[in-house]
Amino acid sequence: MALTVSGPQAREKPRCADCGSGDYLVFGDYVPARLLHDSQWSAASASYTCGQCGGNGGHEVPSSWVPPGWFWYQ
């Protein structure tokens, strides 16, 4: 699975690319936005598995978004 940084899902709340649902996602990885050494920002990203259809995916997400239940990022 590769994280993509372009296309219709880039920087949107995660939704399964296979079935279109965002209601059954199980998040395996989340990387918040961060400042890099050269004063550039790296976008936040998340990867997930869909509990409805079994699809996997990942992409950039809005910097204000955190996975549901991941309270340590709020």
C-alpha positions as CSV (number, residue, x, y, z in Angstrom):
1,M,0.0,0.0,0.0
2,A,1.3,3.4,-0.9
3,L,0.2,6.8,0.3
4,T,-0.9,9.0,-2.5
5,V,-0.6,12.8,-2.4
6,S,-2.8,13.8,-5.3
7,G,-6.2,13.0,-6.7
8,P,-9.7,13.5,-5.4
9,Q,-9.0,12.2,-1.9
10,A,-5.9,14.3,-1.2
11,R,-6.3,16.3,2.0
12,E,-9.9,15.2,2.6
13,K,-11.3,13.1,5.5
14,P,-10.5,9.5,4.7
15,R,-12.9,7.4,2.7
16,C,-12.5,3.9,1.3
17,A,-11.5,4.2,-2.4
18,D,-13.1,0.8,-3.1
19,C,-16.6,1.2,-1.5
20,G,-16.7,5.0,-0.8
21,S,-17.5,4.7,2.9
22,G,-15.7,6.4,5.7
23,D,-17.8,4.8,8.4
24,Y,-15.9,1.5,8.7
25,L,-12.3,2.6,8.6
26,V,-9.8,1.1,11.0
27,F,-6.7,3.3,11.1
28,G,-3.4,1.6,11.2
29,D,-1.1,4.7,10.8
30,Y,-1.4,8.4,11.3
31,V,1.3,10.9,10.8
32,P,0.4,14.5,11.9
33,A,1.6,17.5,9.9
34,R,5.2,18.4,10.9
35,L,7.8,21.0,10.2
36,L,10.9,19.6,8.4
37,H,14.5,20.6,8.7
38,D,14.3,23.0,5.8
39,S,11.3,25.0,7.2
40,Q,8.9,23.2,4.9
41,W,5.8,21.5,6.2
42,S,5.0,17.9,5.6
43,A,1.3,17.2,5.3
44,A,-0.6,14.9,7.7
45,S,-1.4,11.5,6.4
46,A,-3.4,8.4,7.4
47,S,-3.5,4.8,6.3
48,Y,-6.4,2.5,6.9
49,T,-8.3,-0.8,6.2
50,C,-12.0,-0.7,5.5
51,G,-14.0,-3.0,7.8
52,Q,-16.9,-3.1,5.3
53,C,-15.2,-4.3,2.1
54,G,-11.6,-5.1,3.3
55,G,-10.0,-2.5,1.1
56,N,-6.7,-0.7,2.1
57,G,-5.7,2.8,1.4
58,G,-4.1,5.9,2.6
59,H,-3.6,9.6,1.7
60,E,-3.0,13.1,3.0
61,V,-5.6,14.4,5.4
62,P,-6.4,17.9,6.6
63,S,-3.9,19.1,9.3
64,S,-6.8,19.7,11.7
65,W,-8.1,16.1,11.4
66,V,-7.1,13.2,13.7
67,P,-8.3,9.6,13.6
68,P,-11.4,9.1,15.8
69,G,-10.4,7.9,19.3
70,W,-6.8,8.9,18.9
71,F,-7.1,11.4,21.7
72,W,-3.3,11.8,22.3
73,Y,-3.2,13.9,19.0
74,Q,-6.0,16.3,20.1
